[in-house]
Amino acid sequence: MGKSTLLNALTGEKVAIVTAKPQTTRNRVMGVVEVPAQKGVHPAAQVVFVDTPGIHKPGSQLDRRMLQEVHEALETRDLVLVLVDATRRVKLEAKEESAELSVESSPVPESEGPGAPISSGKDRKTADHKPNWASEDEFLFGLVRKLDCPVFLVVTKVDLVNKNELLPLIDGLMKQYNFAQVIPVSARKRDGLDVLLRQIVEVLPVGERFYPQDQYTDQPVRFMVAELIRESILIETGEEVPYASAVVIEEFEEPQEGSRNPLTRIMAAIYCERSGQKAILIGKGGSKLKEIGTTARRKIESLLGTRVYLELHVIVEPGWRDSRGFVDSLDWRNQLERMASKQVDEKEPEE
């Protein structure tokens, strides 16, 4: 939980799904925040936040699509916030120090020579072992250094880290890039959020309001529903399945106008890559799929304000993460275009 939690805290709405698993966010998610005027401090403002997928080196077509979402967001920005999870960073740095100590204290057999892999053992590691975050930091700052706009460093979850750990962390990051502002925040306790908004308003250019005052996201309801189902999959399943799963809304029937007890009917397909993953998603006697559906249905009912009938089924689509066509079809913008085209075709009179 990090940037999506922060976005939800700023908007006061469930704009982005949140789980403890990395790479939860796959698409650009927009959240709109109305900032009231503070006399003598700043005027009223509308801030449009764009939550992007986390920056990591792409390994599949899905990863490349996620990185494209980041690049597209960077093309239309006035300010960039680089969010760093303080708890994760501190743990990773501690692991790196531990790894280096282990390498230094582990004897290398003479037969292997300098730089050769250290022989296996409980406390031994390869001499060239480095935590993954180091290369991802390099990748991130490579993007940031190309920007021509202000960049803020926002350190999240600071309520869970000791101050004596926080200051060295910030100092190390400042050595990599000269951030315009460094703002520690805790979305859970709402600490630092007012400071963050005030600093953002100070640097944003004056302009017209982009969205109506009561709109808090640009996402269509169908996409938000699909994301809530995916969030339930991420929470209810283990390590392998969540990253190989995708959700597509096949049918979305809104309740009839004026209905006394409105019911929204939704049919959704959960895609995975292998039959073994399908078995995990369904569970013994359908138990896991039922858990996913029950958890998702409650969240969807809270979003829509109606009762919901939710039907889920699982489809195996081998290697979908490396299929450009399939990955592109998951983008809700492309889905809207297809739906609009289909409606036009249906309205055209037959010759």
VOPAGU-2260 file (C-alpha; in pm, 1 decimal, decimal comma):
REM VOPAGU-2260
SITE   aa  ch    i         X         Y         Z
SITE  MET   A    0       0,0       0,0       0,0
SITE  GLY   A    1     149,1     334,9    -103,2
SITE  LYS   A    2      59,1     571,5    -384,5
SITE  SER   A    3    -291,5     432,8    -436,6
SITE  THR   A    4    -361,1     463,0     -63,2
SITE  LEU   A    5    -240,6     822,7     -78,1
SITE  LEU   A    6    -460,9     901,4    -379,5
SITE  ASN   A    7    -765,6     756,7    -202,9
SITE  ALA   A    8    -684,2     955,9     110,9
SITE  LEU   A    9    -649,0    1281,2     -86,3
SITE  THR   A   10    -973,7    1236,3    -281,6
SITE  GLY   A   11   -1167,4    1084,6       8,7
SITE  GLU   A   12   -1298,1     820,1    -233,8
SITE  LYS   A   13   -1208,7     467,4    -345,1
SITE  VAL   A   14   -1040,0     577,2    -668,3
SITE  ALA   A   15    -765,0     314,1    -689,7
SITE  ILE   A   16    -750,3     -43,2    -565,5
SITE  VAL   A   17    -508,5    -112,2    -281,9
SITE  THR   A   18    -325,6    -430,3    -183,9
SITE  ALA   A   19       2,8    -516,4     -14,9
SITE  LYS   A   20     131,9    -670,8    -341,1
SITE  PRO   A   21     363,0    -469,0    -569,7
SITE  GLN   A   22     251,3    -374,9    -922,8
SITE  THR   A   23    -115,1    -364,2    -821,9
SITE  THR   A   24    -179,0     -59,8   -1042,7
SITE  ARG   A   25    -178,4    -140,7   -1416,4
SITE  ASN   A   26    -343,3     167,1   -1567,7
SITE  ARG   A   27    -331,6     540,3   -1520,0
SITE  VAL   A   28    -587,4     621,4   -1253,9
SITE  MET   A   29    -701,5     981,5   -1224,6
SITE  GLY   A   30    -819,3    1139,4    -900,0
SITE  VAL   A   31    -956,5    1493,8    -871,2
SITE  VAL   A   32    -915,1    1693,7    -549,5
SITE  GLU   A   33   -1086,0    2025,2    -475,2
SITE  VAL   A   34    -863,7    2238,0    -250,5
SITE  PRO   A   35   -1049,9    2518,8     -70,8
SITE  ALA   A   36    -891,8    2864,0     -56,9
SITE  GLN   A   37    -682,9    2958,7     244,5
SITE  LYS   A   38    -681,5    3332,3     301,0
SITE  GLY   A   39    -332,1    3469,7     268,5
SITE  VAL   A   40    -193,2    3126,0     172,3
SITE  HIS   A   41    -338,3    3014,7    -162,4
SITE  PRO   A   42    -653,9    3045,9    -373,5
SITE  ALA   A   43    -904,6    2766,1    -431,2
SITE  ALA   A   44    -770,3    2503,6    -668,8
SITE  GLN   A   45    -855,4    2182,6    -847,3
SITE  VAL   A   46    -568,3    1934,1    -849,3
SITE  VAL   A   47    -579,9    1641,3   -1091,9
SITE  PHE   A   48    -362,8    1351,7    -973,7
SITE  VAL   A   49    -260,3    1070,3   -1207,3
SITE  ASP   A   50    -165,0     748,0   -1028,6
SITE  THR   A   51      58,4     549,8   -1264,3
SITE  PRO   A   52     179,6     190,9   -1244,7
SITE  GLY   A   53     495,5     153,2   -1038,5
SITE  ILE   A   54     814,9     203,5   -1236,3
SITE  HIS   A   55    1003,1    -120,2   -1297,2
SITE  LYS   A   56    1198,5    -270,4   -1583,4
SITE  PRO   A   57     957,0    -430,9   -1832,8
SITE  GLY   A   58     973,8    -805,8   -1879,5
SITE  SER   A   59     646,7    -877,6   -2063,3
SITE  GLN   A   60     406,7    -699,8   -2297,8
SITE  LEU   A   61     192,7    -617,5   -1994,3
SITE  ASP   A   62     495,7    -457,5   -1826,0
SITE  ARG   A   63     570,0    -258,5   -2141,5
SITE  ARG   A   64     209,7    -139,8   -2152,4
SITE  MET   A   65     234,0     -33,1   -1787,3
SITE  LEU   A   66     552,7     160,4   -1862,2
SITE  GLN   A   67     379,3     324,5   -2158,8
SITE  GLU   A   68     112,0     444,6   -1914,5
SITE  VAL   A   69     389,3     610,6   -1713,0
SITE  HIS   A   70     540,9     780,5   -2019,4
SITE  GLU   A   71     201,4     908,4   -2136,9
SITE  ALA   A   72     130,4    1053,8   -1793,2
SITE  LEU   A   73     468,3    1228,6   -1789,7
SITE  GLU   A   74     392,2    1396,5   -2122,9
SITE  THR   A   75     100,3    1598,1   -1981,0
SITE  ARG   A   76     216,9    1691,8   -1630,2
SITE  ASP   A   77     292,7    2016,7   -1450,5
SITE  LEU   A   78     444,6    1847,6   -1145,3
SITE  VAL   A   79     574,3    1498,4   -1066,2
SITE  LEU   A   80     555,8    1329,5    -726,7
SITE  VAL   A   81     803,9    1047,5    -667,9
SITE  LEU   A   82     660,0     830,0    -391,8
SITE  VAL   A   83     887,5     613,8    -179,2
SITE  ASP   A   84     750,8     366,1      74,7
SITE  ALA   A   85     965,3     432,9     382,5
SITE  THR   A   86     901,2      91,1     537,9
SITE  ARG   A   87     993,2    -103,1     225,8
SITE  ARG   A   88    1298,2     110,1     155,6
SITE  VAL   A   89    1435,7      70,5     507,5
SITE  LYS   A   90    1387,5    -307,7     492,3
SITE  LEU   A   91    1555,2    -333,5     151,8
SITE  GLU   A   92    1852,3    -123,7     258,9
SITE  ALA   A   93    1891,1    -340,9     567,4
SITE  LYS   A   94    1888,5    -651,1     344,1
SITE  GLU   A   95    2156,9    -501,4     119,6
SITE  GLU   A   96    2381,2    -428,2     419,1
SITE  SER   A   97    2324,4    -782,1     547,1
SITE  ALA   A   98    2408,7    -927,6     205,3
SITE  GLU   A   99    2729,1    -727,9     180,1
SITE  LEU   A  100    2838,3    -835,8     528,3
SITE  SER   A  101    2762,4   -1197,0     439,9
SITE  VAL   A  102    2967,5   -1176,9     120,7
SITE  GLU   A  103    3262,2   -1015,1     294,4
SITE  SER   A  104    3270,8   -1272,9     574,3
SITE  SER   A  105    3220,4   -1580,4     354,9
SITE  PRO   A  106    3543,3   -1749,4     243,4
SITE  VAL   A  107    3576,9   -1812,8    -129,1
SITE  PRO   A  108    3726,2   -2150,7    -210,9
SITE  GLU   A  109    4064,3   -2107,4    -384,6
SITE  SER   A  110    3954,6   -2321,7    -675,9
SITE  GLU   A  111    3678,6   -2075,1    -765,0
SITE  GLY   A  112    3897,2   -1765,1    -782,8
SITE  PRO   A  113    3796,8   -1397,6    -752,1
SITE  GLY   A  114    3444,7   -1310,4    -864,3
SITE  ALA   A  115    3333,0   -1669,9    -893,3
SITE  PRO   A  116    3006,6   -1775,8    -729,0
SITE  ILE   A  117    3042,6   -1860,1    -362,4
SITE  SER   A  118    2967,4   -2224,2    -290,9
SITE  SER   A  119    2623,1   -2301,5    -154,9
SITE  GLY   A  120    2556,8   -2271,3     216,3
SITE  LYS   A  121    2289,8   -2137,7     450,4
SITE  ASP   A  122    2449,4   -1794,9     497,7
SITE  ARG   A  123    2631,1   -1762,5     166,2
SITE  LYS   A  124    2528,5   -1550,6    -129,4
SITE  THR   A  125    2669,1   -1492,2    -474,3
SITE  ALA   A  126    2936,1   -1225,1    -478,2
SITE  ASP   A  127    2752,2   -1016,8    -735,9
SITE  HIS   A  128    2416,9   -1031,2    -554,7
SITE  LYS   A  129    2238,4    -696,3    -538,7
SITE  PRO   A  130    1879,4    -623,3    -427,2
SITE  ASN   A  131    1646,0    -554,9    -716,9
SITE  TRP   A  132    1553,5    -208,9    -588,8
SITE  ALA   A  133    1899,8     -72,4    -672,0
SITE  SER   A  134    1858,4    -125,5   -1048,7
SITE  GLU   A  135    1499,1      -3,2   -1032,2
SITE  ASP   A  136    1617,3     314,5    -856,9
SITE  GLU   A  137    1858,3     371,5   -1142,7
SITE  PHE   A  138    1575,1     315,4   -1391,2
SITE  LEU   A  139    1344,4     555,7   -1203,4
SITE  PHE   A  140    1596,2     836,5   -1170,3
SITE  GLY   A  141    1689,1     796,2   -1535,8
SITE  LEU   A  142    1330,7     898,6   -1618,4
SITE  VAL   A  143    1315,3    1172,9   -1356,5
SITE  ARG   A  144    1636,3    1343,7   -1474,4
SITE  LYS   A  145    1479,5    1398,7   -1818,4
SITE  LEU   A  146    1190,8    1603,4   -1675,0
SITE  ASP   A  147    1167,4    1980,2   -1711,8
SITE  CYS   A  148     912,7    2034,4   -1433,7
SITE  PRO   A  149     930,7    2045,6   -1051,8
SITE  VAL   A  150     969,1    1704,0    -886,2
SITE  PHE   A  151     865,5    1639,7    -524,3
SITE  LEU   A  152     988,9    1349,8    -315,9
SITE  VAL   A  153     697,2    1216,9    -109,3
SITE  VAL   A  154     803,0     966,6     155,0
SITE  THR   A  155     502,1     757,9     262,3
SITE  LYS   A  156     423,3     553,7     575,3
SITE  VAL   A  157     655,1     765,9     787,1
SITE  ASP   A  158     449,0     680,6    1096,2
SITE  LEU   A  159     587,8     325,6    1074,7
SITE  VAL   A  160     956,7     421,5    1061,0
SITE  ASN   A  161    1187,0     564,4    1328,0
SITE  LYS   A  162    1309,9     918,0    1262,6
SITE  ASN   A  163    1671,8     804,8    1289,8
SITE  GLU   A  164    1604,2     574,6     992,0
SITE  LEU   A  165    1407,5     833,1     794,8
SITE  LEU   A  166    1671,3    1106,4     773,2
SITE  PRO   A  167    1946,4     887,4     616,8
SITE  LEU   A  168    1689,5     752,0     370,6
SITE  ILE   A  169    1596,0    1104,0     256,6
SITE  ASP   A  170    1960,7    1210,0     245,5
SITE  GLY   A  171    2048,4     915,3      19,7
SITE  LEU   A  172    1763,1     993,2    -221,6
SITE  MET   A  173    1853,4    1363,5    -233,6
SITE  LYS   A  174    2200,5    1265,3    -349,2
SITE  GLN   A  175    2044,4    1101,5    -654,7
SITE  TYR   A  176    1822,5    1397,0    -748,8
SITE  ASN   A  177    1776,1    1754,6    -627,3
SITE  PHE   A  178    1404,7    1741,1    -544,5
SITE  ALA   A  179    1214,7    2071,7    -528,0
SITE  GLN   A  180    1043,2    1957,4    -207,4
SITE  VAL   A  181    1070,2    1662,9      30,8
SITE  ILE   A  182     741,3    1589,4     206,7
SITE  PRO   A  183     698,3    1302,3     456,1
SITE  VAL   A  184     337,2    1182,0     482,9
SITE  SER   A  185     120,7     918,4     645,1
SITE  ALA   A  186    -199,3     852,6     450,0
SITE  ARG   A  187    -329,5     629,8     731,5
SITE  LYS   A  188    -299,7     909,5     988,4
SITE  ARG   A  189    -347,7    1186,9     729,7
SITE  ASP   A  190     -25,1    1346,7     851,5
SITE  GLY   A  191     140,7    1577,7     600,0
SITE  LEU   A  192    -145,7    1572,8     346,5
SITE  ASP   A  193    -235,7    1939,9     399,8
SITE  VAL   A  194     130,6    2036,2     360,2
SITE  LEU   A  195     151,9    1829,0      41,6
SITE  LEU   A  196    -157,3    1991,1    -110,1
SITE  ARG   A  197     -38,7    2339,9     -14,3
SITE  GLN   A  198     300,9    2285,8    -176,5
SITE  ILE   A  199     137,6    2141,3    -488,5
SITE  VAL   A  200     -99,2    2438,7    -527,5
SITE  GLU   A  201     194,7    2679,0    -495,6
SITE  VAL   A  202     376,3    2537,2    -799,4
SITE  LEU   A  203      83,5    2452,1   -1030,1
SITE  PRO   A  204       1,3    2703,8   -1304,7
SITE  VAL   A  205    -322,7    2901,7   -1291,4
SITE  GLY   A  206    -585,0    2763,2   -1526,8
SITE  GLU   A  207    -947,1    2668,2   -1582,4
SITE  ARG   A  208   -1116,8    2385,3   -1391,8
SITE  PHE   A  209   -1086,5    2058,1   -1585,8
SITE  TYR   A  210   -1372,6    1867,5   -1417,9
SITE  PRO   A  211   -1702,3    1945,6   -1242,2
SITE  GLN   A  212   -1665,3    1995,9    -867,1
SITE  ASP   A  213   -1846,5    1672,3    -780,5
SITE  GLN   A  214   -1633,7    1449,6   -1009,9
SITE  TYR   A  215   -1348,0    1268,0    -837,6
SITE  THR   A  216   -1219,1    1042,1   -1119,7
SITE  ASP   A  217   -1232,6     999,2   -1495,8
SITE  GLN   A  218   -1273,3     620,8   -1478,5
SITE  PRO   A  219   -1598,9     467,2   -1605,4
SITE  VAL   A  220   -1792,6     260,1   -1354,5
SITE  ARG   A  221   -1736,8     -61,3   -1553,1
SITE  PHE   A  222   -1359,6     -24,1   -1519,5
SITE  MET   A  223   -1383,4      49,1   -1146,8
SITE  VAL   A  224   -1594,3    -264,1   -1103,3
SITE  ALA   A  225   -1336,9    -474,2   -1292,7
SITE  GLU   A  226   -1062,6    -330,8   -1071,5
SITE  LEU   A  227   -1254,9    -415,5    -753,5
SITE  ILE   A  228   -1283,5    -775,6    -872,3
SITE  ARG   A  229    -909,7    -781,2    -948,0
SITE  GLU   A  230    -839,2    -634,5    -604,8
SITE  SER   A  231   -1030,7    -924,7    -449,9
SITE  ILE   A  232    -823,5   -1171,7    -654,3
SITE  LEU   A  233    -502,3   -1007,4    -533,5
SITE  ILE   A  234    -617,7   -1031,9    -172,8
SITE  GLU   A  235    -767,1   -1380,6    -183,8
SITE  THR   A  236    -496,9   -1565,1    -379,9
SITE  GLY   A  237    -124,8   -1634,9    -335,5
SITE  GLU   A  238     183,5   -1504,2    -511,8
SITE  GLU   A  239     161,8   -1654,5    -861,4
SITE  VAL   A  240    -201,7   -1611,2    -965,6
SITE  PRO   A  241    -259,1   -1234,1    -910,5
SITE  TYR   A  242      -2,0   -1122,0   -1166,8
SITE  ALA   A  243    -132,5   -1367,2   -1427,9
SITE  SER   A  244    -496,1   -1261,8   -1387,0
SITE  ALA   A  245    -703,4   -1001,1   -1568,1
SITE  VAL   A  246   -1071,4    -909,5   -1541,7
SITE  VAL   A  247   -1306,3    -814,3   -1824,9
SITE  ILE   A  248   -1667,5    -703,9   -1768,3
SITE  GLU   A  249   -1879,5    -889,8   -2022,7
SITE  GLU   A  250   -2225,6    -770,0   -1918,5
SITE  PHE   A  251   -2331,1    -473,1   -1706,6
SITE  GLU   A  252   -2705,7    -430,2   -1667,0
SITE  GLU   A  253   -2808,5    -127,2   -1466,8
SITE  PRO   A  254   -3131,1    -135,1   -1261,4
SITE  GLN   A  255   -3452,8     -10,7   -1414,8
SITE  GLU   A  256   -3527,2     353,3   -1343,0
SITE  GLY   A  257   -3765,2     397,1   -1051,2
SITE  SER   A  258   -3709,7      44,7    -918,8
SITE  ARG   A  259   -3791,1      14,9    -547,2
SITE  ASN   A  260   -3513,5    -234,2    -479,5
SITE  PRO   A  261   -3255,7    -167,4    -753,8
SITE  LEU   A  262   -3034,1    -456,0    -863,2
SITE  THR   A  263   -2727,3    -427,5   -1089,8
SITE  ARG   A  264   -2643,5    -744,2   -1282,0
SITE  ILE   A  265   -2277,8    -797,4   -1372,7
SITE  MET   A  266   -2104,4   -1080,6   -1555,6
SITE  ALA   A  267   -1725,9   -1080,8   -1556,4
SITE  ALA   A  268   -1453,1   -1306,9   -1694,5
SITE  ILE   A  269   -1132,6   -1369,0   -1503,0
SITE  TYR   A  270    -846,8   -1453,8   -1738,4
SITE  CYS   A  271    -539,8   -1650,4   -1632,5
SITE  GLU   A  272    -254,5   -1817,6   -1821,7
SITE  ARG   A  273    -254,6   -2181,4   -1709,8
SITE  SER   A  274    -501,5   -2450,3   -1607,8
SITE  GLY   A  275    -325,7   -2477,5   -1270,2
SITE  GLN   A  276    -399,0   -2110,7   -1205,4
SITE  LYS   A  277    -761,2   -2167,0   -1304,8
SITE  ALA   A  278    -784,3   -2447,3   -1050,0
SITE  ILE   A  279    -650,3   -2214,8    -779,6
SITE  LEU   A  280    -894,1   -1938,0    -874,3
SITE  ILE   A  281   -1191,0   -2174,9    -864,6
SITE  GLY   A  282   -1084,2   -2371,0    -556,8
SITE  LYS   A  283   -1225,8   -2693,5    -424,1
SITE  GLY   A  284   -1592,2   -2710,8    -515,8
SITE  GLY   A  285   -1578,4   -2349,8    -635,0
SITE  SER   A  286   -1495,5   -2220,6    -285,1
SITE  LYS   A  287   -1222,5   -1976,5    -384,0
SITE  LEU   A  288   -1422,8   -1822,8    -668,6
SITE  LYS   A  289   -1712,3   -1780,1    -427,0
SITE  GLU   A  290   -1483,9   -1599,5    -179,1
SITE  ILE   A  291   -1355,2   -1370,3    -452,4
SITE  GLY   A  292   -1710,1   -1299,5    -571,3
SITE  THR   A  293   -1845,4   -1230,8    -222,7
SITE  THR   A  294   -1562,0    -992,3    -136,2
SITE  ALA   A  295   -1590,8    -811,6    -469,6
SITE  ARG   A  296   -1970,0    -791,0    -458,2
SITE  ARG   A  297   -1966,3    -609,0    -124,6
SITE  LYS   A  298   -1719,2    -352,8    -256,0
SITE  ILE   A  299   -1917,3    -305,1    -578,0
SITE  GLU   A  300   -2241,1    -255,2    -384,8
SITE  SER   A  301   -2068,8      15,5    -179,7
SITE  LEU   A  302   -1950,6     182,0    -501,5
SITE  LEU   A  303   -2281,6     163,7    -689,0
SITE  GLY   A  304   -2525,3     207,7    -401,2
SITE  THR   A  305   -2741,9     -81,8    -525,6
SITE  ARG   A  306   -2772,1    -454,6    -467,7
SITE  VAL   A  307   -2546,3    -646,4    -705,3
SITE  TYR   A  308   -2578,4    -984,9    -871,4
SITE  LEU   A  309   -2225,8   -1082,4    -971,6
SITE  GLU   A  310   -2143,9   -1381,7   -1189,4
SITE  LEU   A  311   -1778,4   -1477,8   -1240,0
SITE  HIS   A  312   -1619,0   -1738,6   -1461,6
SITE  VAL   A  313   -1254,1   -1822,8   -1532,4
SITE  ILE   A  314   -1096,0   -1848,3   -1878,5
SITE  VAL   A  315    -746,2   -1976,9   -1958,5
SITE  GLU   A  316    -569,9   -1752,4   -2211,3
SITE  PRO   A  317    -214,3   -1890,5   -2244,4
SITE  GLY   A  318      57,0   -1623,4   -2242,8
SITE  TRP   A  319    -185,0   -1329,6   -2244,1
SITE  ARG   A  320      68,5   -1102,1   -2071,6
SITE  ASP   A  321     288,2   -1124,5   -2382,0
SITE  SER   A  322       2,5   -1070,2   -2627,1
SITE  ARG   A  323      -4,2    -707,3   -2734,4
SITE  GLY   A  324    -357,1    -736,0   -2872,5
SITE  PHE   A  325    -495,4    -885,3   -2552,3
SITE  VAL   A  326    -309,8    -641,8   -2326,5
SITE  ASP   A  327    -433,9    -344,8   -2531,4
SITE  SER   A  328    -789,9    -478,9   -2509,6
SITE  LEU   A  329    -775,7    -448,6   -2129,1
SITE  ASP   A  330    -736,8     -69,2   -2147,7
SITE  TRP   A  331   -1073,3      81,2   -2054,6
SITE  ARG   A  332   -1027,5     356,7   -2313,5
SITE  ASN   A  333   -1006,2      94,8   -2587,7
SITE  GLN   A  334   -1304,4     -86,2   -2438,3
SITE  LEU   A  335   -1513,2     232,7   -2454,9
SITE  GLU   A  336   -1417,7     283,9   -2819,8
SITE  ARG   A  337   -1526,1     -71,0   -2906,2
SITE  MET   A  338   -1854,0     -29,2   -2718,6
SITE  ALA   A  339   -1925,9     300,5   -2896,2
SITE  SER   A  340   -1844,0     145,6   -3235,4
SITE  LYS   A  341   -2071,2    -149,5   -3161,0
SITE  GLN   A  342   -2359,8      81,3   -3067,8
SITE  VAL   A  343   -2317,6     275,4   -3392,8
SITE  ASP   A  344   -2320,0     -47,8   -3596,4
SITE  GLU   A  345   -2636,7    -165,5   -3421,3
SITE  LYS   A  346   -2815,6     163,6   -3492,9
SITE  GLU   A  347   -2729,6     168,4   -3863,6
SITE  PRO   A  348   -3032,9      59,1   -4071,1
SITE  GLU   A  349   -2999,6    -251,0   -4283,0
SITE  GLU   A  350   -2980,9    -191,0   -4657,4
